Amino acid sequence: MLELPAGMLDDSGTFSGGAAKEIKEETALEVPESQLIDLTKLALEDVDQKSGEQLQNATYSSPGGSDEFLPLFLHQRRMPRSQLQELQGKLTGLRDDGEKITLKIVPLNELWREGARDAKTLSALALYQGLKLKGKL
């Protein structure tokens, strides 16, 4: 099943730091925390929260049944086609933790179909497309 890199945040870190760590563990790509764009925060910056609820700048996967929330981050960079080809099919993940990840490079225009089973992938894609449309990315 195709999904975006993700993980749990321990009590000592930031969400963006956790995202950078998971990207490295799951893709072998080094991404500085400072180069991550918080899509959820950017999308919600103009949203009025008059309800009084203490909501995170994040996506809630099932707000009626769970308080789990997911901040979604973007990193953009240009890479040579040869480097992308080297990543395709690469085995990654923390083997000692039972992670067996096979990287799959997917064209952006096919991500909606390839990632259709993973809610965070579809949420990230929708945020990305909406923010691009509004000129925020």
N, CA, C and O of each residue as an XYZ file, in Angstrom:
548
protein
N       0.844     -1.174      0.000
C       0.000      0.000      0.000
C       0.888      1.236      0.000
O       1.821      1.336      0.797
N       0.602      2.162     -0.881
C       1.367      3.390     -0.957
C       0.912      4.353      0.128
O      -0.285      4.560      0.328
N       1.883      4.944      0.830
C       1.569      5.963      1.830
C       2.741      6.911      1.959
O       3.868      6.591      1.581
N       2.456      8.081      2.500
C       3.503      9.054      2.775
C       4.263      8.649      4.032
O       3.720      7.937      4.877
N       5.521      9.096      4.170
C       6.246      8.832      5.413
C       5.482      9.407      6.600
O       4.931     10.505      6.526
N       5.458      8.659      7.680
C       4.745      9.105      8.887
C       5.321      8.392     10.091
O       6.010      7.379      9.972
N       5.022      8.943     11.246
C       5.489      8.316     12.476
C       4.859      8.972     13.682
O       4.060      9.901     13.569
N       5.237      8.467     14.831
C       4.738      8.999     16.100
C       5.736     10.016     16.623
O       6.944      9.869     16.435
N       5.227     11.041     17.276
C       6.078     12.059     17.870
C       6.340     11.694     19.322
O       5.411     11.432     20.086
N       7.621     11.680     19.697
C       7.904     11.474     21.114
C       7.754     12.820     21.825
O       7.619     13.854     21.170
N       7.776     12.814     23.137
C       7.496     14.022     23.915
C       8.577     15.095     23.816
O       8.365     16.221     24.266
N       9.714     14.773     23.246
C      10.825     15.724     23.256
C      10.979     16.514     21.965
O      11.804     17.426     21.904
N      10.217     16.194     20.946
C      10.467     16.822     19.655
C       9.356     17.716     19.154
O       8.314     17.870     19.792
N       9.607     18.303     17.988
C       8.603     19.102     17.293
C       8.007     18.256     16.180
O       8.588     17.252     15.767
N       6.854     18.668     15.706
C       6.241     17.917     14.610
C       7.121     17.958     13.363
O       7.294     16.940     12.693
N       7.674     19.121     13.049
C       8.511     19.217     11.855
C       9.809     18.419     12.034
O      10.294     17.811     11.080
N      10.369     18.417     13.238
C      11.554     17.593     13.497
C      11.247     16.117     13.363
O      12.044     15.361     12.807
N      10.089     15.698     13.874
C       9.660     14.305     13.728
C       9.453     13.935     12.272
O       9.802     12.833     11.848
N       8.880     14.862     11.501
C       8.668     14.603     10.071
C       9.997     14.445      9.344
O      10.149     13.540      8.524
N      10.967     15.320      9.639
C      12.286     15.224      9.007
C      12.957     13.891      9.341
O      13.587     13.270      8.484
N      12.813     13.462     10.597
C      13.395     12.179     11.036
C      12.747     11.008     10.294
O      13.444     10.106      9.830
N      11.430     11.020     10.183
C      10.724      9.929      9.495
C      11.050      9.904      8.005
O      11.182      8.831      7.416
N      11.178     11.076      7.397
C      11.542     11.127      5.979
C      12.890     10.461      5.764
O      13.067      9.692      4.819
N      13.837     10.754      6.638
C      15.172     10.143      6.511
C      15.098      8.624      6.719
O      15.679      7.860      5.948
N      14.385      8.195      7.759
C      14.292      6.763      8.050
C      13.569      6.004      6.937
O      13.952      4.883      6.599
N      12.535      6.606      6.372
C      11.671      5.875      5.447
C      12.001      6.090      3.975
O      11.544      5.330      3.121
N      12.805      7.139      3.664
C      13.153      7.379      2.264
C      14.654      7.480      2.028
O      15.105      7.447      0.883
N      15.426      7.600      3.096
C      16.878      7.799      3.037
C      17.247      9.187      2.509
O      18.407      9.428      2.173
N      16.278     10.102      2.430
C      16.548     11.478      2.003
C      16.719     12.364      3.229
O      15.911     12.318      4.156
N      17.763     13.160      3.227
C      17.995     14.108      4.321
C      17.251     15.394      3.995
O      17.504     16.026      2.969
N      16.337     15.775      4.870
C      15.567     16.998      4.705
C      15.678     17.801      5.992
O      15.182     17.369      7.033
N      16.321     18.964      5.936
C      16.404     19.788      7.142
C      15.002     20.216      7.602
O      14.146     20.559      6.786
N      14.793     20.189      8.885
C      13.506     20.584      9.462
C      13.082     21.968      8.962
O      11.900     22.215      8.720
N      14.056     22.862      8.812
C      13.767     24.233      8.387
C      13.245     24.320      6.957
O      12.696     25.351      6.567
N      13.407     23.257      6.165
C      12.947     23.263      4.779
C      11.574     22.619      4.601
O      11.094     22.478      3.476
N      10.947     22.230      5.701
C       9.603     21.655      5.618
C       8.559     22.762      5.705
O       8.681     23.679      6.517
N       7.546     22.670      4.872
C       6.435     23.619      4.864
C       5.245     22.929      5.510
O       4.836     21.855      5.070
N       4.690     23.530      6.541
C       3.530     22.970      7.241
C       2.270     23.303      6.438
O       1.720     24.398      6.558
N       1.824     22.354      5.626
C       0.658     22.557      4.767
C      -0.604     22.860      5.568
O      -1.393     23.727      5.189
N      -0.791     22.148      6.668
C      -2.015     22.333      7.453
C      -2.042     23.713      8.090
O      -3.074     24.383      8.066
N      -0.937     24.141      8.652
C      -0.868     25.472      9.263
C      -1.099     26.553      8.212
O      -1.832     27.513      8.451
N      -0.477     26.397      7.056
C      -0.616     27.359      5.975
C      -2.067     27.424      5.470
O      -2.588     28.505      5.198
N      -2.698     26.276      5.351
C      -4.085     26.228      4.868
C      -5.063     26.808      5.879
O      -6.090     27.369      5.497
N      -4.754     26.677      7.157
C      -5.687     27.091      8.210
C      -5.413     28.481      8.766
O      -6.112     28.924      9.678
N      -4.408     29.183      8.234
C      -4.035     30.459      8.834
C      -5.137     31.512      8.772
O      -5.150     32.423      9.600
N      -6.051     31.416      7.826
C      -7.142     32.384      7.709
C      -8.468     31.849      8.241
O      -9.497     32.514      8.117
N      -8.455     30.656      8.832
C      -9.694     30.046      9.324
C     -10.005     30.573     10.717
O      -9.159     30.538     11.610
N     -11.215     31.056     10.888
C     -11.652     31.599     12.174
C     -12.069     30.454     13.091
O     -12.880     29.615     12.700
N     -11.528     30.408     14.300
C     -11.867     29.351     15.260
C     -12.670     29.935     16.419
O     -12.217     29.920     17.564
N     -13.849     30.442     16.123
C     -14.692     31.050     17.150
C     -15.434     30.018     17.995
O     -16.093     30.378     18.970
N     -15.335     28.757     17.637
C     -16.099     27.724     18.344
C     -15.633     27.522     19.778
O     -16.367     26.953     20.586
N     -14.441     27.971     20.107
C     -13.900     27.775     21.448
C     -13.170     26.459     21.609
O     -12.533     26.229     22.638
N     -13.249     25.589     20.612
C     -12.528     24.313     20.672
C     -11.028     24.574     20.539
O     -10.603     25.470     19.810
N     -10.253     23.796     21.238
C      -8.798     23.889     21.145
C      -8.328     22.908     20.081
O      -7.936     21.784     20.397
N      -8.366     23.329     18.824
C      -7.987     22.458     17.724
C      -6.554     22.737     17.283
O      -6.094     23.878     17.306
N      -5.867     21.693     16.887
C      -4.509     21.803     16.370
C      -4.561     22.269     14.916
O      -5.563     22.066     14.229
N      -3.486     22.888     14.454
C      -3.342     23.170     13.026
C      -2.919     21.868     12.360
O      -1.746     21.655     12.057
N      -3.894     21.014     12.144
C      -3.622     19.661     11.656
C      -4.881     19.084     11.042
O      -5.966     19.656     11.146
N      -4.716     17.943     10.403
C      -5.829     17.188      9.850
C      -6.244     16.143     10.886
O      -5.393     15.466     11.463
N      -7.528     16.014     11.115
C      -8.053     14.999     12.031
C      -8.601     13.862     11.180
O      -9.498     14.068     10.363
N      -8.064     12.668     11.370
C      -8.437     11.543     10.504
C      -9.859     11.052     10.743
O     -10.520     10.595      9.811
N     -10.332     11.140     11.970
C     -11.683     10.694     12.298
C     -12.154     11.473     13.530
O     -12.176     10.925     14.632
N     -12.530     12.746     13.355
C     -12.797     13.601     14.508
C     -13.929     13.121     15.423
O     -13.937     13.452     16.608
N     -14.861     12.367     14.905
C     -15.942     11.864     15.752
C     -15.534     10.687     16.617
O     -16.171     10.410     17.633
N     -14.470      9.989     16.220
C     -14.105      8.775     16.932
C     -12.726      8.780     17.542
O     -12.369      7.854     18.270
N     -11.926      9.824     17.254
C     -10.546      9.822     17.729
C     -10.040     11.257     17.839
O     -10.484     12.142     17.107
N      -9.108     11.476     18.759
C      -8.504     12.803     18.857
C      -7.149     12.855     18.140
O      -6.401     13.820     18.296
N      -6.835     11.820     17.358
C      -5.590     11.793     16.600
C      -5.595     12.913     15.556
O      -6.577     13.103     14.838
N      -4.492     13.643     15.487
C      -4.365     14.682     14.466
C      -3.016     14.554     13.775
O      -2.042     14.070     14.351
N      -2.986     15.001     12.521
C      -1.800     14.853     11.693
C      -1.419     16.177     11.043
O      -2.096     16.614     10.113
N      -0.353     16.828     11.506
C       0.161     17.952     10.738
C       0.807     17.377      9.472
O       1.517     16.374      9.544
N       0.572     17.991      8.339
C       1.093     17.484      7.067
C       2.113     18.470      6.512
O       1.854     19.670      6.416
N       3.278     17.941      6.147
C       4.391     18.780      5.713
C       4.762     18.497      4.268
O       4.541     17.403      3.748
N       5.333     19.511      3.636
C       5.793     19.421      2.252
C       7.269     19.799      2.195
O       7.716     20.734      2.859
N       8.003     19.060      1.399
C       9.375     19.439      1.043
C       9.472     19.353     -0.464
O       9.110     18.342     -1.064
N       9.964     20.420     -1.072
C      10.124     20.435     -2.524
C      11.601     20.607     -2.870
O      12.304     21.418     -2.267
N      12.050     19.843     -3.834
C      13.410     20.009     -4.353
C      13.472     19.408     -5.745
O      12.727     18.490     -6.085
N      14.365     19.942     -6.523
C      14.627     19.373     -7.845
C      15.676     18.276     -7.687
O      16.661     18.428     -6.965
N      15.435     17.169     -8.382
C      16.375     16.053     -8.336
C      16.601     15.551     -9.751
O      15.668     15.516    -10.553
N      17.820     15.167    -10.063
C      18.069     14.581    -11.388
C      17.264     13.280    -11.550
O      17.057     12.537    -10.591
N      16.826     13.032    -12.769
C      16.057     11.814    -13.054
C      16.819     10.566    -12.608
O      16.211      9.613    -12.120
N      18.147     10.565    -12.771
C      18.949      9.401    -12.382
C      18.844      9.136    -10.877
O      18.818      7.980    -10.454
N      18.785     10.202    -10.067
C      18.651     10.029     -8.611
C      17.270      9.474     -8.260
O      17.141      8.636     -7.368
N      16.249      9.939     -8.960
C      14.906      9.399     -8.743
C      14.860      7.913     -9.103
O      14.251      7.110     -8.395
N      15.504      7.564    -10.199
C      15.533      6.159    -10.619
C      16.261      5.290     -9.599
O      15.886      4.135     -9.397
N      17.286      5.819     -8.957
C      18.006      5.078     -7.912
C      17.117      4.824     -6.698
O      17.244      3.794     -6.036
N      16.218      5.762     -6.406
C      15.317      5.599     -5.258
C      14.200      4.596     -5.523
O      13.734      3.926     -4.601
N      13.771      4.491     -6.769
C      12.659      3.594     -7.123
C      12.986      2.153     -6.714
O      13.976      1.580     -7.169
N      12.153      1.581     -5.860
C      12.319      0.202     -5.423
C      13.314      0.000     -4.295
O      13.516     -1.129     -3.846
N      13.937      1.069     -3.832
C      14.926      0.963     -2.751
C      14.252      0.475     -1.475
O      13.140      0.897     -1.158
N      14.919     -0.411     -0.742
C      14.426     -0.912      0.535
C      14.911      0.010      1.643
O      16.108      0.269      1.766
N      13.981      0.501      2.446
C      14.321      1.420      3.527
C      13.547      1.030      4.786
O      12.921     -0.028      4.842
N      13.601      1.896      5.784
C      12.893      1.647      7.035
C      13.824      1.069      8.077
O      14.913      0.586      7.766
N      13.378      1.128      9.316
C      14.152      0.586     10.425
C      13.819     -0.896     10.572
O      12.774     -1.256     11.113
N      14.698     -1.732     10.095
C      14.457     -3.179     10.115
C      14.274     -3.700     11.543
O      13.461     -4.596     11.772
N      15.024     -3.146     12.508
C      14.911     -3.587     13.898
C      13.540     -3.273     14.490
O      13.116     -3.899     15.462
N      12.847     -2.295     13.894
C      11.500     -1.933     14.343
C      10.419     -2.583     13.485
O       9.237     -2.268     13.619
N      10.833     -3.492     12.602
C       9.872     -4.204     11.767
C       9.414     -3.433     10.539
O       8.455     -3.832      9.879
N      10.090     -2.333     10.225
C       9.712     -1.564      9.041
C      10.364     -2.173      7.806
O      11.584     -2.318      7.741
N       9.551     -2.519      6.849
C      10.040     -3.036      5.572
C       9.383     -2.200      4.483
O       8.276     -2.490      4.028
N      10.089     -1.168      4.083
C       9.537     -0.188      3.162
C      10.228     -0.312      1.810
O      11.454     -0.391      1.735
N       9.438     -0.327      0.752
C       9.953     -0.290     -0.606
C       9.501      1.021     -1.222
O       8.302      1.262     -1.362
N      10.452      1.869     -1.592
C      10.102      3.174     -2.139
C       9.469      3.048     -3.514
O       9.866      2.222     -4.336
N       8.489      3.880     -3.732
C       7.835      3.944     -5.036
C       7.698      5.411     -5.406
O       7.071      6.186     -4.684
N       8.281      5.785     -6.522
C       8.183      7.149     -7.028
C       6.922      7.221     -7.889
O       6.746      6.439     -8.824
N       6.055      8.169     -7.557
C       4.778      8.296     -8.248
C       4.661      9.708     -8.817
O       4.879     10.680     -8.093
N       4.323      9.840    -10.092
C       4.087     11.177    -10.645
C       2.935     11.860     -9.895
O       1.960     11.209     -9.520
N       3.054     13.157     -9.684
C       2.062     13.895     -8.916
C       0.651     13.711     -9.477
O      -0.309     13.602     -8.713
N       0.519     13.676    -10.799
C      -0.821     13.541    -11.383
C      -1.426     12.147    -11.219
O      -2.590     11.943    -11.564
N      -0.665     11.189    -10.702
C      -1.175      9.843    -10.424
C      -1.317      9.566     -8.925
O      -1.790      8.500     -8.531
N      -0.908     10.525     -8.092
C      -0.901     10.297     -6.644
C      -2.292     10.037     -6.082
O      -2.442      9.235     -5.160
N      -3.309     10.700     -6.619
C      -4.671     10.495     -6.116
C      -5.094      9.035     -6.255
O      -5.789      8.509     -5.386
N      -4.686      8.381     -7.331
C      -5.061      6.983     -7.561
C      -4.163      6.029     -6.765
O      -4.649      5.109     -6.106
N      -2.864      6.258     -6.835
C      -1.917      5.377     -6.147
C      -2.073      5.451     -4.628
O      -1.886      4.453     -3.932
N      -2.415      6.628     -4.119
C      -2.538      6.820     -2.675
C      -3.963      6.774     -2.160
O      -4.224      7.211     -1.039
N      -4.881      6.261     -2.942
C      -6.309      6.304     -2.596
C      -6.662      5.571     -1.298
O      -7.701      5.863     -0.706
N      -5.848      4.647     -0.846
C      -6.146      3.902      0.382
C      -5.592      4.578      1.644
O      -5.887      4.149      2.760
N      -4.797      5.627      1.464
C      -4.150      6.284      2.603
C      -4.713      7.697      2.763
O      -4.469      8.567      1.927
N      -5.462      7.916      3.832
C      -6.128      9.203      4.055
C      -5.136     10.356      4.161
O      -5.426     11.452      3.683
N      -3.979     10.139      4.771
C      -3.030     11.249      4.903
C      -2.450     11.638      3.549
O      -2.157     12.811      3.318
N      -2.280     10.670      2.654
C      -1.795     10.983      1.310
C      -2.812     11.839      0.570
O      -2.453     12.844     -0.044
N      -4.079     11.446      0.627
C      -5.119     12.218     -0.055
C      -5.299     13.592      0.577
O      -5.533     14.572     -0.131
N      -5.195     13.676      1.896
C      -5.299     14.971      2.581
C      -4.152     15.886      2.171
O      -4.368     17.062      1.876
N      -2.947     15.356      2.151
C      -1.777     16.154      1.762
C      -1.904     16.624      0.318
O      -1.578     17.769      0.006
N      -2.371     15.755     -0.555
C      -2.546     16.113     -1.965
C      -3.589     17.223     -2.109
O      -3.375     18.176     -2.858
N      -4.702     17.107     -1.408
C      -5.748     18.133     -1.476
C      -5.233     19.476     -0.956
O      -5.495     20.515     -1.562
N      -4.503     19.460      0.161
C      -3.935     20.694      0.696
C      -2.932     21.303     -0.288
O      -2.945     22.510     -0.530
N      -2.075     20.468     -0.843
C      -1.085     20.941     -1.804
C      -1.772     21.599     -2.999
O      -1.413     22.710     -3.388
N      -2.753     20.919     -3.577
C      -3.433     21.458     -4.749
C      -4.186     22.744     -4.425
O      -4.162     23.691     -5.211
N      -4.854     22.784     -3.271
C      -5.579     23.980     -2.868
C      -4.661     25.159     -2.618
O      -4.966     26.280     -3.026
N      -3.537     24.922     -1.950
C      -2.586     25.988     -1.665
C      -1.915     26.483     -2.948
O      -1.647     27.677     -3.078
N      -1.641     25.580     -3.895
C      -1.090     25.991     -5.192
C      -2.118     26.860     -5.932
O      -1.763     27.886     -6.511
N      -3.364     26.452     -5.910
C      -4.431     27.186     -6.582
C      -4.575     28.597     -6.027
O      -4.831     29.539     -6.778
N      -4.414     28.747     -4.721
C      -4.543     30.056     -4.045
C      -3.245     30.870     -4.103
O      -3.200     31.998     -3.612
N      -2.189     30.301     -4.702
C      -0.923     31.020     -4.823
C      -0.118     31.075     -3.535
O       0.755     31.931     -3.391
N      -0.397     30.177     -2.597
C       0.342     30.160     -1.332
C       1.575     29.272     -1.379
O       2.380     29.278     -0.448
N       1.729     28.517     -2.444
C       2.920     27.669     -2.627
C       3.600     28.034     -3.943
O       4.622     27.443     -4.294
